[in-house]
Each structure stands twice: as structure tokens, then as C-alpha cells.
Amino acid sequence: MKFFPVLSVSVFLLIFSISTSFPAEVTPAGGKPVDKKNLSSQPAQIAATPGPEPPKGMVFIRGGCFEMGDTFTQVDSDEKPVHRVCVDDFFMGKYEVTNADFDAFVKDSGYVTAAEKSGSGWGVSRKGSGDWGLMKGISWRHPLWPADEISDKMDHPVVQITWDDAQAYVEWLRGKSGKKYRLPTEAEWEYAARSGGKKYKYSWGEGEPSGNIADESAKKKFPAWTIWEGYDDGYVHTAPVGRSRPNESGLYDITGNVWEWTQDWYGDDYYRYSPKNNPKGPESGHLRVLRGGCWISGPEDLHVATRLAEEPDKKEDIIGFRIALPLK
């Protein structure tokens, strides 16, 4: 178990789904263009999966069975034991929920997030790694430091979002659409990240990394970080969704950018008694599961089986979410 201390540019999520489009070129805050050699110039081989037409902004995930957990090491952890799991068909958000998506929700509903109510959140100042901590004036509108703005980051994933904030968004979307949107279960998330349960150590498969992770750009600002040597996604902090190549399921940023809340309570021994079919996590708990790593994550936190457990009221510049929709 790991703990941390610390859409679419067409804005509206109208009644049925997330609408998504992106500018042709993005220049990071540092001023240099994204290194396309490491990103979209090497698209994944996305398998065409026959099935129902997904809502806009989502992909269809054909259900199946797979070996869930850490199949690559002998280390005893909460990623063990490896166990057989089967999930039903479902849709999953192609992208993480963006600032534009969340802004549409807030404008329509008047919702106020936990960070806005408390007046603080976990962030990192522009001065460097020694400045990380709980700071006043941070929220999804000011995600990294109090003076940080989202006006030029509407296509970045929304952050400083608690589990309850994510649930409020999902409930709003359900009410607007009449569809049973929710967060993905931990099992659904891993199955989709593994491109249909394949025995991949990383979501990108056997090739070079893909995603906004701790990289050469981050190392220049945070020299003490452990990074993926030789890889540069062009961003130090969050990146616009959809800039790195998708996995074989067609999911973007399933590794990196932000940790993603799942529906499940966390249990460090849950894998020992998890049911085989459509597991939903323990019935109760005090921590929720996040998956996927983020922009500060080094190689050890990027394994597709890696689990992060946090209190549901955690609000950080590394935490966001994506949505799921069961077919049944």
C-alpha cells in the first residue's frame, strides 16, 4: 500500500456524456513543445472491440476474466495474492474528468468542493520540492499554489477533488442523463488499464512509457525525484488530457497525470477473500482506493497493479478521477 503526504475543450458535459476536442498543438508552461517522439507519434494498437456504441467521450470495455494483482514480483504486499477476477461489460471514460467538465457541473449545480469550504489543499509552490504541503487558498480553481489559475488549463484533469466531490459530480451526471454513471471499481480499473486483463506490468504494454509521469522535465525542477530516465513528456505538472498515446483499450492517461479515485473502500487483505465475479471492495472502511499514478510518480509507482489508499476527504494536486458506466 502506498500513501502520499501531502473535456474536453468543448466545455459542456451536456445531458448524455463528455464532449471532447483538443487544440492541434500544446506548449507547456515551460515554453517548449511536447516531445511528440515520446507521445502521439507512436500510437498504441487499439483493438476494435465489437459492442454497443459508447456514449461520447467513453470507450466500450468488453468484460472478461483476468489475473488481478502483482504478477511480476515475489514481494508480499497489498497487491497479493494474485487472484482470478471476472468483470462484466462496461463503458469507461476515455479521458480523466477535466477542469472544463467540472466547471460545467459547478456552474449548473452551484456545488462547492471540500477544498473551497476548508480554504486549503495540498499543493507544491513554484519554488521547488521543499515547498510541498497544505496551503491556504488552494482548490480546483487554484490547483497547484494559491496564485495558480485554470483559465489556460481547462483541458487538464481537475484536481483537489475529494472522493465525495467526485461522487457529487457523478450524481449530477446521473441526474442529467438518466444513466447510471459511477466511479469504476478497482477491478474494472485494473482490467481496463491492462487492455482487457493482459499480463502487462505497465498499461502501455511492452513498449516505451506513455503518460505524464516523473520525467526529465520534472527532474530539472525537482532534482531529488526518482524519474523514468530518458523519458520526457514535456510537462512538469499536470498535462492536457489525451496528449500521450492511449493504451490498447483506447484509454488516455490511464497511467500518470493524476491518481484516480475508484468506487472501492480499501482493504490491505481484500485480495485474500475477494469474490471472483465483479468484486466491489470491502463493505466498509476508512480509506478509498486510487489507481494509476500521477505526474510525480516514478517507475515503482507506475505498475498497473499499484494501489494507493487515501482518506476520502484527501484533496491534492495529484488526485482526480474518471467515470464508468455499467451496461447492466
LINKAPE-V589511 format. One record per residue. N is the residue number from 0. SS is DSSP state (h for helix, s for strand, l for the rest). NEAR is the number of other ideal C-beta (glycine too) atoms within 12 Angstrom. D_CENTER is the distance of its C-alpha to the mean C-alpha in Angstrom with 2 decimals. Layout:
# LINKAPE-V589511
n=N ss=SS near=NEAR d_center=D_CENTER
n=N ss=SS near=NEAR d_center=D_CENTER
This chain:
# LINKAPE-V589511
n=0 ss=l near=24 d_center=17.35
n=1 ss=s near=31 d_center=15.73
n=2 ss=l near=19 d_center=15.89
n=3 ss=l near=27 d_center=15.32
n=4 ss=l near=14 d_center=18.14
n=5 ss=l near=26 d_center=17.33
n=6 ss=l near=42 d_center=14.12
n=7 ss=s near=38 d_center=14.92
n=8 ss=l near=27 d_center=17.88
n=9 ss=l near=22 d_center=20.07
n=10 ss=l near=24 d_center=19.21
n=11 ss=l near=28 d_center=20.12
n=12 ss=l near=42 d_center=18.30
n=13 ss=l near=21 d_center=21.71
n=14 ss=l near=20 d_center=22.92
n=15 ss=l near=22 d_center=21.26
n=16 ss=l near=33 d_center=17.91
n=17 ss=l near=44 d_center=15.68
n=18 ss=l near=26 d_center=17.85
n=19 ss=l near=32 d_center=16.58
n=20 ss=s near=22 d_center=18.56
n=21 ss=l near=26 d_center=18.37
n=22 ss=l near=17 d_center=21.13
n=23 ss=l near=13 d_center=22.86
n=24 ss=l near=14 d_center=22.41
n=25 ss=l near=32 d_center=20.28
n=26 ss=s near=17 d_center=21.77
n=27 ss=l near=31 d_center=19.73
n=28 ss=l near=23 d_center=21.11
n=29 ss=l near=22 d_center=23.17
n=30 ss=l near=12 d_center=25.01
n=31 ss=l near=19 d_center=24.60
n=32 ss=s near=21 d_center=23.17
n=33 ss=l near=32 d_center=20.19
n=34 ss=l near=29 d_center=21.53
n=35 ss=h near=20 d_center=21.41
n=36 ss=h near=17 d_center=22.97
n=37 ss=h near=30 d_center=19.76
n=38 ss=l near=36 d_center=17.59
n=39 ss=l near=26 d_center=18.64
n=40 ss=l near=15 d_center=22.17
n=41 ss=l near=19 d_center=21.19
n=42 ss=l near=19 d_center=19.56
n=43 ss=l near=30 d_center=18.51
n=44 ss=l near=18 d_center=21.05
n=45 ss=l near=20 d_center=19.40
n=46 ss=l near=20 d_center=21.50
n=47 ss=l near=12 d_center=23.04
n=48 ss=l near=24 d_center=22.48
n=49 ss=l near=9 d_center=25.28
n=50 ss=l near=20 d_center=24.40
n=51 ss=l near=18 d_center=24.27
n=52 ss=l near=14 d_center=23.19
n=53 ss=l near=29 d_center=19.62
n=54 ss=l near=32 d_center=19.18
n=55 ss=l near=25 d_center=18.46
n=56 ss=l near=38 d_center=14.92
n=57 ss=s near=41 d_center=14.18
n=58 ss=s near=41 d_center=15.19
n=59 ss=s near=30 d_center=17.50
n=60 ss=s near=43 d_center=16.78
n=61 ss=l near=30 d_center=20.20
n=62 ss=l near=28 d_center=20.44
n=63 ss=s near=27 d_center=22.11
n=64 ss=s near=21 d_center=22.61
n=65 ss=s near=31 d_center=21.22
n=66 ss=s near=28 d_center=21.55
n=67 ss=s near=38 d_center=18.63
n=68 ss=l near=35 d_center=18.28
n=69 ss=l near=26 d_center=19.31
n=70 ss=l near=25 d_center=21.93
n=71 ss=l near=20 d_center=22.48
n=72 ss=l near=16 d_center=23.94
n=73 ss=l near=11 d_center=26.71
n=74 ss=l near=14 d_center=25.29
n=75 ss=l near=16 d_center=25.34
n=76 ss=l near=22 d_center=22.05
n=77 ss=l near=27 d_center=19.89
n=78 ss=l near=37 d_center=18.58
n=79 ss=l near=25 d_center=22.19
n=80 ss=l near=22 d_center=24.16
n=81 ss=l near=23 d_center=22.83
n=82 ss=s near=27 d_center=23.57
n=83 ss=s near=22 d_center=23.96
n=84 ss=s near=34 d_center=21.61
n=85 ss=s near=23 d_center=21.98
n=86 ss=s near=37 d_center=19.76
n=87 ss=l near=25 d_center=21.10
n=88 ss=l near=27 d_center=20.15
n=89 ss=s near=40 d_center=17.29
n=90 ss=s near=40 d_center=15.43
n=91 ss=s near=48 d_center=11.70
n=92 ss=s near=51 d_center=10.11
n=93 ss=l near=38 d_center=10.61
n=94 ss=l near=46 d_center=8.31
n=95 ss=l near=55 d_center=5.74
n=96 ss=l near=49 d_center=8.52
n=97 ss=s near=50 d_center=10.63
n=98 ss=h near=40 d_center=13.42
n=99 ss=h near=37 d_center=15.85
n=100 ss=h near=46 d_center=14.57
n=101 ss=h near=46 d_center=14.58
n=102 ss=h near=30 d_center=17.90
n=103 ss=h near=30 d_center=19.41
n=104 ss=h near=39 d_center=18.65
n=105 ss=h near=27 d_center=20.19
n=106 ss=h near=15 d_center=23.14
n=107 ss=h near=21 d_center=23.90
n=108 ss=h near=20 d_center=23.58
n=109 ss=l near=11 d_center=24.43
n=110 ss=l near=27 d_center=21.67
n=111 ss=l near=19 d_center=21.52
n=112 ss=l near=37 d_center=18.54
n=113 ss=h near=29 d_center=19.21
n=114 ss=h near=35 d_center=18.95
n=115 ss=h near=26 d_center=21.45
n=116 ss=h near=17 d_center=23.71
n=117 ss=h near=22 d_center=23.78
n=118 ss=l near=19 d_center=23.99
n=119 ss=s near=24 d_center=21.76
n=120 ss=s near=40 d_center=18.38
n=121 ss=s near=35 d_center=17.28
n=122 ss=s near=36 d_center=17.33
n=123 ss=l near=37 d_center=18.96
n=124 ss=l near=24 d_center=22.01
n=125 ss=l near=20 d_center=23.10
n=126 ss=l near=15 d_center=25.75
n=127 ss=l near=17 d_center=23.80
n=128 ss=h near=22 d_center=22.28
n=129 ss=h near=13 d_center=25.10
n=130 ss=h near=20 d_center=24.02
n=131 ss=l near=27 d_center=20.80
n=132 ss=s near=21 d_center=21.18
n=133 ss=s near=24 d_center=21.49
n=134 ss=s near=30 d_center=22.88
n=135 ss=s near=18 d_center=24.56
n=136 ss=l near=23 d_center=23.70
n=137 ss=l near=36 d_center=19.92
n=138 ss=s near=38 d_center=17.75
n=139 ss=l near=46 d_center=15.22
n=140 ss=l near=28 d_center=18.27
n=141 ss=s near=30 d_center=18.92
n=142 ss=l near=43 d_center=15.60
n=143 ss=l near=38 d_center=16.80
n=144 ss=l near=28 d_center=20.49
n=145 ss=l near=25 d_center=22.94
n=146 ss=l near=16 d_center=24.20
n=147 ss=l near=30 d_center=20.89
n=148 ss=l near=20 d_center=20.62
n=149 ss=l near=31 d_center=18.13
n=150 ss=l near=14 d_center=20.99
n=151 ss=l near=18 d_center=20.18
n=152 ss=l near=32 d_center=16.36
n=153 ss=l near=33 d_center=16.09
n=154 ss=l near=38 d_center=13.92
n=155 ss=s near=46 d_center=11.38
n=156 ss=s near=51 d_center=8.23
n=157 ss=l near=46 d_center=9.94
n=158 ss=l near=48 d_center=9.98
n=159 ss=l near=47 d_center=12.69
n=160 ss=l near=51 d_center=11.69
n=161 ss=l near=36 d_center=13.11
n=162 ss=h near=37 d_center=12.68
n=163 ss=h near=25 d_center=15.85
n=164 ss=h near=40 d_center=14.75
n=165 ss=h near=48 d_center=11.97
n=166 ss=h near=28 d_center=14.85
n=167 ss=h near=28 d_center=17.17
n=168 ss=h near=41 d_center=15.21
n=169 ss=h near=35 d_center=15.13
n=170 ss=h near=22 d_center=18.82
n=171 ss=h near=27 d_center=19.70
n=172 ss=h near=41 d_center=18.27
n=173 ss=h near=23 d_center=20.22
n=174 ss=h near=18 d_center=23.27
n=175 ss=h near=24 d_center=23.15
n=176 ss=h near=23 d_center=22.72
n=177 ss=l near=13 d_center=24.39
n=178 ss=l near=24 d_center=21.62
n=179 ss=l near=20 d_center=19.98
n=180 ss=s near=38 d_center=16.34
n=181 ss=s near=30 d_center=14.26
n=182 ss=s near=45 d_center=11.01
n=183 ss=l near=43 d_center=10.82
n=184 ss=l near=38 d_center=12.89
n=185 ss=h near=44 d_center=12.07
n=186 ss=h near=44 d_center=14.55
n=187 ss=h near=47 d_center=13.26
n=188 ss=h near=46 d_center=9.77
n=189 ss=h near=49 d_center=11.76
n=190 ss=h near=44 d_center=14.34
n=191 ss=h near=48 d_center=12.31
n=192 ss=h near=47 d_center=10.57
n=193 ss=l near=38 d_center=14.22
n=194 ss=l near=35 d_center=15.39
n=195 ss=l near=34 d_center=17.45
n=196 ss=l near=32 d_center=17.89
n=197 ss=l near=26 d_center=19.40
n=198 ss=l near=21 d_center=20.32
n=199 ss=l near=32 d_center=18.02
n=200 ss=l near=25 d_center=17.24
n=201 ss=l near=37 d_center=14.38
n=202 ss=l near=45 d_center=12.35
n=203 ss=l near=40 d_center=14.51
n=204 ss=l near=29 d_center=17.59
n=205 ss=l near=17 d_center=20.75
n=206 ss=l near=21 d_center=20.48
n=207 ss=l near=25 d_center=19.46
n=208 ss=l near=36 d_center=15.95
n=209 ss=l near=43 d_center=13.58
n=210 ss=l near=49 d_center=10.72
n=211 ss=l near=50 d_center=10.73
n=212 ss=l near=50 d_center=11.78
n=213 ss=l near=40 d_center=14.90
n=214 ss=l near=41 d_center=17.55
n=215 ss=h near=26 d_center=21.06
n=216 ss=h near=31 d_center=20.26
n=217 ss=h near=37 d_center=18.74
n=218 ss=h near=24 d_center=21.76
n=219 ss=h near=21 d_center=24.14
n=220 ss=h near=29 d_center=22.96
n=221 ss=l near=27 d_center=22.05
n=222 ss=l near=14 d_center=24.70
n=223 ss=l near=16 d_center=24.16
n=224 ss=l near=27 d_center=20.63
n=225 ss=l near=20 d_center=20.29
n=226 ss=l near=31 d_center=18.82
n=227 ss=l near=34 d_center=18.71
n=228 ss=l near=17 d_center=22.29
n=229 ss=l near=15 d_center=23.26
n=230 ss=l near=33 d_center=19.87
n=231 ss=l near=32 d_center=19.24
n=232 ss=l near=45 d_center=16.45
n=233 ss=l near=35 d_center=18.41
n=234 ss=l near=43 d_center=16.15
n=235 ss=l near=33 d_center=16.54
n=236 ss=l near=39 d_center=13.95
n=237 ss=l near=47 d_center=11.10
n=238 ss=l near=44 d_center=11.88
n=239 ss=s near=42 d_center=12.38
n=240 ss=l near=44 d_center=9.95
n=241 ss=l near=39 d_center=11.78
n=242 ss=l near=39 d_center=13.80
n=243 ss=l near=44 d_center=13.18
n=244 ss=l near=35 d_center=14.57
n=245 ss=l near=35 d_center=12.86
n=246 ss=l near=41 d_center=13.35
n=247 ss=l near=32 d_center=16.42
n=248 ss=l near=42 d_center=14.95
n=249 ss=l near=34 d_center=14.18
n=250 ss=l near=50 d_center=10.36
n=251 ss=l near=46 d_center=9.19
n=252 ss=l near=48 d_center=6.65
n=253 ss=l near=52 d_center=5.78
n=254 ss=l near=49 d_center=6.97
n=255 ss=l near=52 d_center=6.91
n=256 ss=l near=47 d_center=6.67
n=257 ss=l near=46 d_center=4.71
n=258 ss=s near=49 d_center=4.53
n=259 ss=s near=52 d_center=3.57
n=260 ss=s near=51 d_center=7.23
n=261 ss=s near=42 d_center=9.28
n=262 ss=s near=35 d_center=12.84
n=263 ss=s near=38 d_center=14.68
n=264 ss=s near=27 d_center=16.90
n=265 ss=l near=33 d_center=16.97
n=266 ss=l near=26 d_center=20.14
n=267 ss=l near=23 d_center=20.90
n=268 ss=l near=18 d_center=23.47
n=269 ss=h near=34 d_center=21.88
n=270 ss=h near=35 d_center=21.84
n=271 ss=h near=18 d_center=25.64
n=272 ss=l near=15 d_center=26.24
n=273 ss=l near=30 d_center=23.33
n=274 ss=l near=21 d_center=24.86
n=275 ss=l near=17 d_center=24.66
n=276 ss=s near=17 d_center=23.83
n=277 ss=l near=28 d_center=20.65
n=278 ss=l near=35 d_center=20.01
n=279 ss=l near=28 d_center=18.44
n=280 ss=l near=32 d_center=18.56
n=281 ss=s near=26 d_center=21.40
n=282 ss=l near=12 d_center=23.25
n=283 ss=l near=14 d_center=22.85
n=284 ss=l near=21 d_center=21.69
n=285 ss=l near=15 d_center=20.79
n=286 ss=l near=29 d_center=17.31
n=287 ss=s near=37 d_center=14.08
n=288 ss=s near=46 d_center=11.67
n=289 ss=s near=43 d_center=8.14
n=290 ss=s near=51 d_center=6.74
n=291 ss=l near=47 d_center=5.68
n=292 ss=l near=42 d_center=7.32
n=293 ss=l near=41 d_center=7.41
n=294 ss=l near=48 d_center=10.35
n=295 ss=l near=44 d_center=12.83
n=296 ss=l near=36 d_center=12.25
n=297 ss=l near=27 d_center=15.36
n=298 ss=h near=24 d_center=16.25
n=299 ss=h near=23 d_center=16.71
n=300 ss=h near=35 d_center=13.19
n=301 ss=l near=39 d_center=11.77
n=302 ss=l near=32 d_center=13.65
n=303 ss=l near=41 d_center=12.01
n=304 ss=l near=46 d_center=13.82
n=305 ss=l near=38 d_center=12.71
n=306 ss=l near=39 d_center=12.32
n=307 ss=s near=38 d_center=11.81
n=308 ss=s near=33 d_center=13.97
n=309 ss=s near=34 d_center=14.32
n=310 ss=l near=25 d_center=16.67
n=311 ss=l near=29 d_center=15.47
n=312 ss=l near=27 d_center=16.86
n=313 ss=l near=38 d_center=14.89
n=314 ss=l near=41 d_center=14.01
n=315 ss=s near=44 d_center=12.86
n=316 ss=l near=45 d_center=12.01
n=317 ss=l near=43 d_center=9.07
n=318 ss=s near=49 d_center=7.41
n=319 ss=s near=49 d_center=5.86
n=320 ss=l near=47 d_center=5.11
n=321 ss=l near=50 d_center=6.19
n=322 ss=s near=49 d_center=9.72
n=323 ss=s near=43 d_center=12.14
n=324 ss=s near=37 d_center=15.92
n=325 ss=s near=28 d_center=18.44
n=326 ss=l near=24 d_center=21.58
n=327 ss=l near=12 d_center=23.89
